[in-house]
C-alpha cells in the first residue's frame, strides 16, 4: 500500500484545492501550486478563495500539521514528488471541443522536473486520448483519475467519494494511485485510460439527462394539472431511480455539466456516432431557461420593457460562489435583453458595479433592495436565506407582489395568502 506519499497538486481551484486538502488529510505530504497572484496570496494568508462548506477548516487543519503547503509554480511543486495531479482548467471552445492548452502547458512545465518513476495523474476533465498526449509530453506514466466533486459538497465528496476511478495501461501504476485514496474506504475501479476518461463524461451526461428529464416533466405537469413535487416523490422512492438530481429548476449549469455534455457530443461527432439523445438533453436545458423567462413575463403582466424585475440568486446552485454558465445569470441577462431593469441579489456577490458576466444587471446589497419597485421577482438559486424573508416587507417594497419560484423553494399557499401572485415549476 502507498502511504505517506509525496504529492504535487497543480491548480488550487474548485477541484485542486479540495483534492489537495483531502490527500493531506489521508496522511500524504502535499505541495499545491497556484499561479494566480490573488488566489495564492489568499491561501498563504490562511484564507479560502472559494466558497465551499468545510474547506476552510480542513485546510487550516492540514496546513497546521505540515501536510499541505502552497507554491507559485508547477515546476517547483513537481520537484521530488512521486505523484503529480493535474487539476487545471479545461475550458470549452466555441465548437464544443475542449481547450487543452492549460493541461499541455503544465505538462511541458513539469516534464524536466519529474523524478524518475514519478506518475502524472490527470484529474482535470479531458477528452478521450488525452492521457496519451500527456505521456508524450512528459515521458512519464500517466494515470487518469477523473473527479466527481459536487460544488457545495466538494470536501465531503473528496473525503468520502462514492468511488475512485483510475485508468492506465500500467495497471500497477493505476493501483498505486488508487491506494492514495485508500483511507476514504471508497470502491476502487481500475481500468484503462480511455475508459476512465469516458466514465467521467458519461457520468455528467447522465446527470444532465436526469435534470433535463425532470424539467421537461415539470412542463408536462403544468399542462395536465399535476404537481411535480408529488410526481418526483413517486419516482424517487423507486430505488432504480432515486431522488438525486430530480429537482426541477431553471436548467442546469456550472463549470462541469454544460462543458462536459458539449464535449461528449463533440467526441461522438468526431467518432462518427450520432448521439441524438444528448443533443435533445442540451436543447431541453435551453428550453427550461426560456420557460422561466416566460413565467416572469406572465406574472409581470406581459411586456417587460420599462419594468423592474428582482432576481434572487446568481450562482448556478446554492453553497458555492461559482457563476460559470449559471442558469441564474443567463435568465437575469435575458430579462435585461427584454428591456427590464434587473435588480439582483446573491449572498456571494458584493453590491456595487456589476461583474462582466452580469452586464446590464444592478447588483444589490440584500434581497429586499433587489425587489424594490419590481413588477415581479424571480427566485433562481436555492439559498436557504430566501425561505426566511419577511414577505410582508417584500410585498410592501414591490410595485406589485408577483413571484416566480424557479426552485420550488417557497410555500405557495403562504405566499398567496400574503397577496402574491405565485408561479412555481411544475406546480398547479
C-alpha positions as CSV (number, residue, x, y, z in Angstrom):
1,X,0.0,0.0,0.0
2,X,1.2,3.5,-0.9
3,X,1.2,5.6,2.3
4,X,2.8,8.9,3.2
5,X,3.4,9.7,-0.5
6,X,4.9,12.9,-1.7
7,X,2.3,14.5,-3.9
8,X,2.1,17.7,-6.1
9,X,-1.3,19.1,-7.0
10,X,-1.3,21.7,-9.8
11,X,-4.1,24.1,-9.5
12,X,-5.9,25.4,-6.4
13,X,-9.4,25.8,-7.8
14,X,-12.7,24.1,-7.2
15,X,-11.1,20.6,-7.9
16,X,-7.5,21.1,-6.9
17,X,-8.0,22.7,-3.5
18,X,-10.4,20.1,-2.0
19,X,-8.3,17.3,-3.6
20,X,-5.0,18.6,-2.1
21,X,-6.6,19.0,1.3
22,X,-8.2,15.5,1.3
23,X,-4.9,13.9,0.2
24,X,-3.1,15.7,3.1
25,X,-5.8,14.5,5.5
26,X,-5.2,11.0,4.2
27,X,-1.6,11.3,5.5
28,X,0.3,12.3,2.4
29,X,2.7,15.3,2.1
30,X,1.2,17.7,-0.5
31,X,2.5,20.7,-2.3
32,X,-0.1,22.7,-4.2
33,X,0.8,25.1,-7.0
34,X,-1.3,28.1,-7.8
35,X,0.0,30.8,-10.2
36,X,-2.9,33.3,-9.8
37,X,-1.4,36.0,-7.5
38,X,-4.7,36.9,-5.7
39,X,-5.6,33.3,-5.0
40,X,-2.1,32.4,-4.0
41,X,-1.9,35.4,-1.6
42,X,-5.2,34.4,0.0
43,X,-4.1,30.8,0.5
44,X,-0.8,31.7,2.2
45,X,-2.6,34.1,4.4
46,X,-4.9,31.3,5.6
47,X,-7.9,32.5,3.6
48,X,-10.1,30.3,1.4
49,X,-10.5,31.9,-2.1
50,X,-13.7,29.9,-3.0
51,X,-17.0,29.3,-1.2
52,X,-17.0,25.6,-0.2
53,X,-18.5,24.3,3.0
54,X,-15.9,22.9,5.4
55,X,-13.0,23.7,3.2
56,X,-11.6,26.4,5.5
57,X,-11.5,24.2,8.5
58,X,-9.9,21.3,6.6
59,X,-7.2,23.5,5.0
60,X,-6.4,25.0,8.4
61,X,-6.0,21.6,9.9
62,X,-3.8,20.0,7.3
63,X,-1.6,23.2,6.9
64,X,-1.1,23.4,10.7
65,X,0.1,19.8,10.7
66,X,2.5,20.4,7.9
67,X,0.7,18.2,5.4
68,X,0.0,20.9,2.9
69,X,1.8,23.9,1.6
70,X,1.4,26.3,-1.3
71,X,3.9,27.4,-4.0
72,X,3.5,29.5,-7.1
73,X,4.9,27.3,-9.9
74,X,4.0,23.8,-11.2
75,X,7.7,23.1,-11.7
76,X,8.5,23.8,-8.0
77,X,5.6,21.6,-6.8
78,X,6.7,18.7,-9.0
79,X,10.3,18.5,-7.8
80,X,10.6,15.5,-5.6
81,X,7.0,14.4,-6.0
82,X,6.1,10.8,-6.5
83,X,2.7,11.7,-7.9
84,X,1.7,14.9,-9.8
85,X,-2.0,15.6,-10.0
86,X,-3.1,18.0,-12.9
87,X,-6.2,19.9,-11.7
88,X,-6.2,22.8,-14.2
89,X,-9.0,24.3,-16.3
90,X,-10.2,22.6,-19.5
91,X,-12.5,25.3,-20.9
92,X,-14.9,24.8,-23.7
93,X,-14.2,26.2,-27.2
94,X,-16.9,27.7,-29.4
95,X,-17.4,24.5,-31.3
96,X,-17.9,22.4,-28.1
97,X,-14.4,20.9,-28.1
98,X,-12.1,21.1,-25.1
99,X,-9.2,23.6,-24.9
100,X,-6.3,21.6,-23.5
101,X,-3.8,24.4,-23.6
102,X,-3.6,24.6,-19.8
103,X,-3.1,20.9,-19.4
104,X,-0.4,20.8,-22.2
105,X,1.3,23.9,-20.8
106,X,1.6,22.4,-17.3
107,X,2.7,19.1,-18.7
108,X,5.5,20.9,-20.6
109,X,6.4,22.9,-17.4
110,X,6.8,19.8,-15.2
111,X,8.4,17.5,-17.7
112,X,12.0,18.3,-16.8
113,X,11.3,18.4,-13.1
114,X,9.8,14.9,-12.7
115,X,11.6,12.4,-10.6
116,X,12.4,9.0,-12.3
117,X,9.3,6.8,-11.8
118,X,7.0,9.7,-10.9
119,X,3.4,9.3,-12.0
120,X,1.4,12.1,-13.6
121,X,-2.3,12.0,-12.7
122,X,-4.9,13.6,-15.0
123,X,-7.7,14.8,-12.6
124,X,-8.9,17.5,-14.9
125,X,-11.8,16.5,-17.2
126,X,-10.2,15.8,-20.5
127,X,-11.2,14.3,-23.8
128,X,-10.6,10.6,-24.6
129,X,-7.0,10.1,-25.5
130,X,-5.6,13.0,-23.5
131,X,-3.6,10.7,-21.2
132,X,-1.5,9.5,-24.2
133,X,-0.9,13.2,-25.2
134,X,0.4,14.0,-21.7
135,X,2.6,10.9,-21.8
136,X,4.2,12.1,-25.0
137,X,4.9,15.5,-23.4
138,X,6.2,14.3,-20.1
139,X,7.7,10.9,-21.0
140,X,6.1,9.7,-17.7
141,X,3.5,7.2,-16.8
142,X,0.1,8.9,-16.9
143,X,-2.9,7.7,-14.9
144,X,-6.4,9.0,-15.5
145,X,-8.2,9.7,-12.2
146,X,-11.4,11.7,-13.0
147,X,-13.0,13.8,-10.3
148,X,-16.7,13.6,-9.3
149,X,-16.9,16.5,-6.9
150,X,-20.1,18.5,-6.4
151,X,-19.6,22.1,-5.7
152,X,-21.0,22.9,-2.3
153,X,-20.1,19.4,-1.0
154,X,-16.6,19.0,-2.5
155,X,-15.0,18.4,0.9
156,X,-17.4,15.6,1.7
157,X,-17.0,14.1,-1.8
158,X,-13.2,14.3,-1.6
159,X,-13.0,12.6,1.8
160,X,-15.8,10.1,1.2
161,X,-16.2,9.6,-2.6
162,X,-18.8,7.2,-4.0
163,X,-16.0,5.5,-6.0
164,X,-12.4,6.1,-7.1
165,X,-11.8,5.5,-10.8
166,X,-8.2,5.1,-12.1
167,X,-7.2,4.2,-15.6
168,X,-3.8,3.3,-17.1
169,X,-2.1,0.9,-19.4
170,X,0.2,0.1,-16.5
171,X,-2.3,-1.4,-14.0
172,X,0.3,-1.4,-11.3
173,X,0.6,2.4,-11.6
174,X,-3.2,2.7,-11.6
175,X,-3.4,0.7,-8.4
176,X,-0.7,2.9,-6.8
177,X,-2.8,6.0,-7.5
178,X,-5.9,4.2,-6.2
179,X,-4.1,3.4,-3.0
180,X,-3.5,7.1,-2.3
181,X,-7.3,7.2,-1.5
182,X,-7.5,4.0,0.5
183,X,-8.3,6.0,3.7
184,X,-11.6,7.0,2.0
185,X,-12.9,3.5,2.0
186,X,-14.4,4.0,-1.5
187,X,-14.7,1.2,-4.0
188,X,-11.7,1.3,-6.5
189,X,-12.4,0.8,-10.2
190,X,-9.2,0.1,-12.2
191,X,-9.4,0.3,-15.9
192,X,-7.6,1.7,-18.9
193,X,-7.2,5.5,-19.6
194,X,-9.7,5.7,-22.4
195,X,-12.4,4.0,-20.3
196,X,-11.6,6.2,-17.3
197,X,-11.9,9.3,-19.4
198,X,-15.2,8.1,-20.8
199,X,-16.6,7.3,-17.4
200,X,-16.3,11.0,-16.4
201,X,-18.2,12.3,-19.4
202,X,-20.8,9.5,-19.2
203,X,-21.5,10.3,-15.6
204,X,-22.1,14.0,-16.2
205,X,-24.1,13.4,-19.3
206,X,-26.4,11.0,-17.4
207,X,-26.9,13.6,-14.6
208,X,-27.6,16.2,-17.2
209,X,-30.2,13.8,-18.8
210,X,-31.9,13.3,-15.4
211,X,-32.1,17.0,-14.8
212,X,-33.4,17.8,-18.3
213,X,-36.0,15.0,-17.9
214,X,-37.4,16.4,-14.6
215,X,-37.6,19.9,-16.1
216,X,-39.5,18.6,-19.2
217,X,-41.6,16.5,-16.8
218,X,-42.4,19.7,-14.9
219,X,-43.7,21.2,-18.1
220,X,-45.9,18.3,-18.6
221,X,-47.2,18.5,-15.1
222,X,-48.2,22.1,-15.7
223,X,-50.1,21.1,-18.9
224,X,-52.1,18.3,-17.3
225,X,-52.5,19.9,-13.8
226,X,-50.3,17.5,-11.9
227,X,-48.0,18.5,-9.1
228,X,-44.3,17.8,-10.0
229,X,-43.4,17.6,-6.3
230,X,-45.6,14.5,-5.8
231,X,-44.7,13.1,-9.1
232,X,-41.0,13.2,-8.1
233,X,-41.9,11.7,-4.8
234,X,-43.4,8.8,-6.6
235,X,-40.4,8.4,-8.8
236,X,-37.7,8.9,-6.2
237,X,-38.8,6.1,-3.9
238,X,-38.2,3.7,-6.7
239,X,-34.6,2.5,-5.9
240,X,-33.8,2.2,-9.6
241,X,-34.4,5.9,-10.0
242,X,-33.6,7.6,-6.6
243,X,-34.2,11.2,-5.6
244,X,-30.8,12.8,-6.5
245,X,-31.0,15.2,-9.5
246,X,-34.8,15.1,-9.6
247,X,-35.4,18.7,-8.7
248,X,-36.9,20.9,-11.4
249,X,-35.5,24.3,-11.9
250,X,-34.3,27.0,-14.3
251,X,-32.0,24.5,-16.1
252,X,-28.6,23.0,-15.2
253,X,-25.3,24.9,-15.3
254,X,-22.0,25.3,-13.6
255,X,-18.5,24.5,-14.8
256,X,-19.0,20.8,-15.5
257,X,-22.3,19.7,-16.9
258,X,-22.6,22.2,-19.8
259,X,-19.0,21.9,-20.8
260,X,-18.9,18.1,-20.5
261,X,-22.1,17.4,-22.4
262,X,-20.9,19.6,-25.2
263,X,-17.5,17.9,-25.2
264,X,-19.1,14.4,-25.2
265,X,-21.3,15.4,-28.1
266,X,-18.2,16.7,-30.0
267,X,-16.3,13.5,-29.2
268,X,-19.2,11.4,-30.5
269,X,-19.3,13.5,-33.7
270,X,-15.6,13.1,-34.3
271,X,-16.1,9.3,-33.9
272,X,-19.0,9.3,-36.4
273,X,-21.6,8.5,-33.8
274,X,-25.0,10.3,-33.7
275,X,-25.7,11.0,-30.0
276,X,-29.2,12.3,-30.7
277,X,-30.3,11.8,-27.1
278,X,-27.6,14.1,-25.7
279,X,-28.5,16.8,-28.3
280,X,-32.1,16.6,-27.0
281,X,-30.9,16.9,-23.4
282,X,-29.0,20.1,-24.2
283,X,-31.9,21.5,-26.1
284,X,-34.3,20.8,-23.2
285,X,-32.0,22.6,-20.9
286,X,-32.1,25.7,-23.1
287,X,-35.9,25.5,-23.1
288,X,-36.0,25.3,-19.3
289,X,-34.4,28.7,-19.0
290,X,-36.7,30.3,-21.6
291,X,-39.8,28.8,-19.8
292,X,-38.7,30.7,-16.6
293,X,-38.3,33.9,-18.6
294,X,-41.9,33.5,-20.0
295,X,-43.2,32.9,-16.5
296,X,-41.7,36.2,-15.3
297,X,-43.3,37.9,-18.3
298,X,-46.7,36.4,-17.5
299,X,-46.7,37.3,-13.8
300,X,-45.4,40.8,-14.6
301,X,-48.3,41.4,-17.0
302,X,-46.6,40.8,-20.3
303,X,-44.1,43.2,-21.9
304,X,-41.1,43.7,-19.6
305,X,-39.8,46.8,-21.3
306,X,-39.6,49.6,-18.7
307,X,-40.5,47.3,-15.8
308,X,-38.3,46.4,-12.9
309,X,-37.6,42.7,-12.1
310,X,-36.0,41.5,-9.0
311,X,-33.7,38.4,-9.1
312,X,-32.8,36.3,-6.1
313,X,-29.7,34.2,-6.6
314,X,-27.0,34.3,-9.3
315,X,-24.8,31.3,-8.7
316,X,-25.6,28.1,-10.5
317,X,-26.5,26.4,-7.2
318,X,-26.5,27.2,-3.5
319,X,-23.4,26.6,-1.4
320,X,-20.9,27.9,-4.0
321,X,-19.8,31.3,-5.4
322,X,-19.5,29.8,-8.9
323,X,-21.4,31.6,-11.6
324,X,-19.8,29.9,-14.5
325,X,-22.6,29.0,-17.1
326,X,-25.1,29.7,-14.4
327,X,-28.8,29.4,-15.4
328,X,-29.5,32.2,-12.9
329,X,-27.2,34.7,-14.6
330,X,-28.5,33.6,-18.1
331,X,-32.1,34.3,-17.0
332,X,-31.0,37.7,-15.5
333,X,-29.3,38.7,-18.7
334,X,-32.2,37.6,-20.8
335,X,-34.6,39.6,-18.7
336,X,-32.4,42.7,-19.3
337,X,-32.3,42.0,-23.0
338,X,-36.1,42.1,-23.0
339,X,-36.0,45.7,-21.6
340,X,-36.4,45.1,-17.9
341,X,-34.4,46.8,-15.2
342,X,-32.9,43.9,-13.4
343,X,-32.0,44.2,-9.7
344,X,-30.3,41.1,-8.4
345,X,-29.0,39.9,-5.0
346,X,-26.9,36.9,-4.2
347,X,-25.1,36.3,-0.9
348,X,-21.8,35.7,-2.7
349,X,-21.8,38.7,-5.0
350,X,-21.0,42.1,-3.3
351,X,-23.2,45.1,-4.2
352,X,-21.7,47.6,-6.5
353,X,-20.5,47.7,-10.1
354,X,-21.7,44.6,-11.9
355,X,-19.1,42.0,-12.9
356,X,-18.6,41.3,-16.6
357,X,-20.9,38.3,-16.6
358,X,-23.7,40.4,-15.2
359,X,-23.7,43.3,-17.7
360,X,-26.9,45.2,-17.5
361,X,-27.8,43.9,-14.0
362,X,-27.9,46.1,-10.9
363,X,-26.3,44.1,-8.0
364,X,-28.0,44.9,-4.7
365,X,-27.0,44.6,-1.1
366,X,-29.9,42.4,0.1
367,X,-33.0,40.6,-1.1
368,X,-35.3,43.4,-0.2
369,X,-33.4,46.0,-2.1
370,X,-33.4,43.7,-5.1
371,X,-37.1,43.7,-5.4
372,X,-37.7,47.4,-4.7
373,X,-40.2,48.8,-7.2
374,X,-40.3,45.5,-9.0
375,X,-43.3,44.2,-11.0
376,X,-42.0,40.7,-10.4
377,X,-39.3,38.9,-8.5
378,X,-37.8,35.5,-9.6
379,X,-36.0,33.1,-7.2
380,X,-33.2,31.4,-9.3
381,X,-30.8,30.0,-6.7
382,X,-32.0,27.9,-3.7
383,X,-30.2,29.8,-0.9
384,X,-31.8,29.0,2.4
385,X,-32.0,32.6,3.5
386,X,-34.8,33.2,0.9
387,X,-37.0,30.9,2.9
388,X,-36.9,33.2,6.0
389,X,-37.6,36.6,4.3
390,X,-40.3,38.8,5.6
391,X,-42.7,38.6,2.7
392,X,-44.9,41.3,4.0
393,X,-41.9,43.6,3.7
394,X,-41.2,42.2,0.3
395,X,-44.7,43.0,-0.9
396,X,-44.5,46.5,0.5
397,X,-41.4,47.4,-1.5
398,X,-42.6,45.9,-4.8
399,X,-44.7,47.7,-7.3
400,X,-46.9,44.6,-7.5
401,X,-46.4,41.4,-5.4
402,X,-45.7,38.7,-8.1
403,X,-43.2,35.9,-7.6
404,X,-41.7,33.2,-9.8
405,X,-40.2,30.4,-7.7
406,X,-37.9,28.7,-10.2
407,X,-36.6,26.3,-7.5
408,X,-39.9,25.5,-5.8
409,X,-38.3,26.6,-2.5
410,X,-41.2,28.6,-1.0
411,X,-44.7,27.8,0.3
412,X,-47.2,28.9,-2.4
413,X,-50.1,28.8,-0.1
414,X,-48.5,31.2,2.4
415,X,-47.4,33.5,-0.4
416,X,-50.8,33.7,-1.9
417,X,-52.3,34.4,1.5
418,X,-49.8,37.3,1.7
419,X,-51.2,38.7,-1.5
420,X,-48.6,37.3,-4.0
421,X,-49.3,36.1,-7.5
422,X,-47.2,32.9,-7.4
423,X,-45.8,30.7,-10.1
424,X,-43.6,27.7,-9.4
425,X,-42.1,25.0,-11.7
426,X,-44.5,22.1,-12.5
427,X,-47.0,23.1,-9.8
428,X,-50.7,23.6,-10.5
